[in-house]
Amino acid sequence: MQRRIVAVLGLLGPMLALAGCVSLKRTPEARFFALRPTAEPAPAARAGGNVGEVGVLAVRIPRHLQRPQLVVWRSPSELAIDEFVRWAEPLDVALQQVLADDLAAELPGHRVVRRPWPARTELLCRVLVELSAFGMQESREVQLEGRWALLPADRELPLESRAVALSRGPLPAGTAADPGATVEILNQLVDELAQQIATAIRELPPQTSPEPEPTHPPADAAAGPAAPGADR
């Protein structure tokens, strides 16, 4: 019996030591990042112009960016995704919000709304943005690339459409490895995008109210009074 007890204790010793090592090992803590507006409110002198309501549609992003994690390109065909470096909210939602906030700062004479907006909203135009690149590239450049368009309130033929290619870098190796630095640059690039779009909105022709349709008097009234006895 005593030998059995000694044998069991001999086995329990290494197992307890192993369990202690596992419990002391800490898993990495997730880091969460958020985009934020950086545009400074425009001077009051720029508040004039084509005052109206501007609608910001959902921002379209490629599938590889539709994930919680920040995406970094290691090569033209390889992505690096760190499970513990994440966006605080869906990226397309954050982009729409920040773009709308930056546009509101750039266009103090306009009201900027995000889709969905009330059905009776009378829009000057709708802003559509489609991105093909947003983040750190293999060249250690932080890029925002794609296209944007200004659409009428009720049609899909653009009033204005342009390609956009904005970047910073290449960044030093140490800075490029810091996701916080990358996000701050992305905030600046979204602001630059908003500046481009705001300039185009200010250059739109002013809205004109549709001319009222002419009213015609009834045919018998236009013909004048009937001659006495004409209907007899």
C-alpha positions in Angstrom: 0.0 0.0 0.0 2.7 2.4 0.9 4.5 1.8 -2.4 1.2 2.5 -4.3 0.9 5.8 -2.5 4.4 6.8 -3.3 3.9 5.8 -7.0 0.7 7.9 -7.2 2.4 10.9 -5.6 5.3 10.5 -8.1 2.9 10.7 -11.0 0.9 13.7 -9.5 4.0 15.8 -9.1 4.8 16.3 -12.8 1.2 16.7 -13.7 0.6 19.5 -11.1 3.8 21.2 -12.3 2.6 21.0 -15.9 -0.8 22.4 -14.9 0.9 25.3 -13.1 2.9 26.2 -16.1 -0.2 26.2 -18.4 -2.2 28.4 -16.0 0.6 30.9 -15.8 0.9 31.3 -19.5 -1.1 34.4 -20.7 -2.8 34.5 -24.0 -2.4 37.8 -26.0 -5.0 40.4 -25.3 -7.0 41.6 -28.3 -6.5 45.2 -29.4 -9.4 47.1 -30.9 -9.1 50.1 -33.2 -11.7 52.6 -34.5 -11.8 55.1 -37.3 -12.5 58.6 -36.3 -13.3 61.9 -38.2 -10.3 64.3 -38.4 -11.7 67.1 -40.6 -11.7 70.6 -39.1 -14.9 72.5 -39.5 -14.8 74.7 -42.6 -14.7 78.5 -42.2 -18.0 80.2 -42.2 -17.2 81.9 -45.5 -17.4 78.5 -47.2 -20.8 77.8 -45.8 -22.6 79.3 -48.8 -23.0 77.8 -52.2 -25.3 74.9 -53.1 -27.0 74.4 -49.8 -28.9 71.2 -49.6 -29.0 67.7 -48.1 -26.3 65.2 -49.0 -26.9 61.5 -48.6 -24.0 59.1 -47.9 -24.6 55.6 -49.2 -23.0 52.5 -47.6 -19.3 52.3 -48.5 -18.4 49.3 -50.6 -15.3 47.3 -49.7 -13.7 44.2 -51.1 -14.4 40.8 -49.5 -11.0 40.4 -48.0 -11.7 43.5 -45.9 -15.1 42.3 -44.7 -13.8 40.8 -41.5 -13.2 42.0 -37.9 -9.4 41.9 -38.2 -7.1 44.5 -39.7 -5.6 43.2 -43.0 -2.0 43.8 -44.0 -0.5 42.8 -47.4 2.8 40.9 -47.1 3.1 40.4 -50.9 1.0 40.9 -54.0 -0.8 37.6 -53.3 -0.4 37.1 -49.5 -2.4 38.6 -46.6 -1.4 38.8 -43.0 -4.3 38.7 -40.5 -3.6 39.0 -36.8 -6.5 37.5 -34.8 -5.8 39.9 -31.9 -5.7 43.2 -33.9 -9.4 44.0 -34.7 -11.7 46.8 -35.7 -14.1 47.9 -33.0 -17.0 47.8 -35.5 -17.7 46.5 -39.0 -15.3 48.4 -41.3 -17.9 49.4 -43.9 -20.2 50.9 -41.2 -17.3 52.8 -39.7 -16.2 54.2 -43.1 -19.8 55.4 -43.9 -20.0 57.2 -40.5 -16.6 58.8 -40.6 -17.0 59.9 -44.2 -20.3 61.5 -43.3 -18.8 63.3 -40.3 -15.9 64.6 -42.4 -18.2 65.8 -45.1 -20.4 67.6 -42.6 -17.3 69.4 -41.3 -16.3 70.3 -44.9 -19.8 71.4 -45.9 -21.2 73.5 -43.1 -24.0 74.8 -45.4 -25.3 71.3 -46.1 -27.0 68.7 -44.0 -25.3 65.3 -44.4 -27.3 62.2 -43.7 -26.4 58.5 -43.9 -28.5 55.9 -45.6 -31.2 54.9 -44.6 -32.7 58.4 -44.5 -36.4 59.4 -44.3 -38.4 58.8 -47.4 -39.3 62.4 -47.8 -35.7 63.7 -47.7 -35.0 66.0 -50.6 -31.4 65.3 -51.5 -29.1 67.5 -53.5 -27.1 64.3 -54.3 -26.0 60.9 -53.0 -22.4 60.0 -52.4 -21.2 56.5 -53.5 -17.7 55.3 -52.5 -16.3 51.9 -53.6 -12.8 51.0 -52.3 -10.4 48.5 -53.8 -7.6 49.1 -51.3 -7.7 50.3 -47.7 -4.7 49.6 -45.4 -1.0 48.7 -45.2 0.5 47.4 -48.4 3.6 45.2 -49.0 5.5 48.3 -49.9 4.8 49.7 -46.3 2.6 52.3 -47.8 -0.8 53.0 -46.3 -3.3 53.3 -49.2 -6.8 54.2 -49.9 -7.8 53.5 -53.5 -11.1 53.1 -55.4 -13.7 55.3 -57.0 -16.4 57.8 -55.8 -19.4 59.2 -57.5 -22.1 61.8 -56.9 -25.5 60.4 -57.9 -28.8 62.4 -58.3 -31.5 61.8 -55.8 -33.6 59.6 -58.0 -31.3 58.3 -60.8 -28.2 56.2 -61.2 -26.4 58.2 -63.9 -23.6 60.0 -62.0 -23.4 63.8 -61.9 -19.6 63.3 -61.2 -17.4 60.2 -61.0 -13.7 60.0 -60.3 -11.0 57.6 -59.3 -9.1 58.1 -56.1 -5.6 57.0 -55.1 -4.3 58.3 -51.8 -1.3 57.1 -49.8 1.4 57.7 -47.2 4.8 56.2 -47.0 6.7 54.0 -47.3 6.8 54.0 -43.5 9.9 53.0 -41.4 9.8 49.3 -40.5 9.0 50.0 -36.9 6.1 52.3 -37.6 4.8 50.0 -40.3 4.5 47.2 -37.7 2.3 49.4 -35.4 -1.4 49.0 -36.3 -2.2 52.2 -34.3 0.0 54.3 -36.6 -1.7 52.7 -39.7 -5.2 53.5 -38.4 -4.2 57.1 -37.7 -3.0 57.5 -41.3 -6.2 55.8 -42.6 -8.2 58.5 -40.7 -6.2 61.2 -42.6 -6.8 59.5 -45.9 -10.6 59.3 -45.4 -10.5 63.0 -44.5 -8.7 63.7 -47.8 -11.3 61.7 -49.7 -14.0 63.8 -48.0 -12.3 67.0 -49.1 -12.3 65.8 -52.7 -16.0 64.9 -52.6 -16.9 68.1 -50.8 -15.2 70.2 -53.5 -17.2 68.5 -56.2 -20.4 69.0 -54.2 -19.8 72.7 -53.9 -19.3 72.9 -57.7 -22.7 71.3 -58.5 -25.2 73.6 -60.1 -27.8 75.0 -57.8 -31.1 73.1 -57.5 -34.0 74.5 -59.4 -37.6 73.9 -58.6 -39.6 72.4 -61.4 -41.7 74.9 -63.3 -45.4 74.6 -62.6 -47.4 73.2 -65.5 -49.5 75.9 -67.3 -53.2 75.8 -66.5 -55.6 76.0 -69.4 -59.1 77.3 -69.1 -61.9 74.9 -70.0 -62.5 74.7 -73.8 -66.0 76.2 -73.6 -64.7 79.0 -71.4 -61.9 79.8 -73.9 -64.4 80.0 -76.7 -66.2 82.8 -75.1 -69.9 83.1 -74.2 -72.3 81.3 -76.5 -74.4 83.3 -78.8 -78.0 83.7 -77.8 -80.0 80.8 -79.0 -77.0 78.9 -80.2 -78.0 75.7 -78.3 -81.6 75.8 -79.5 
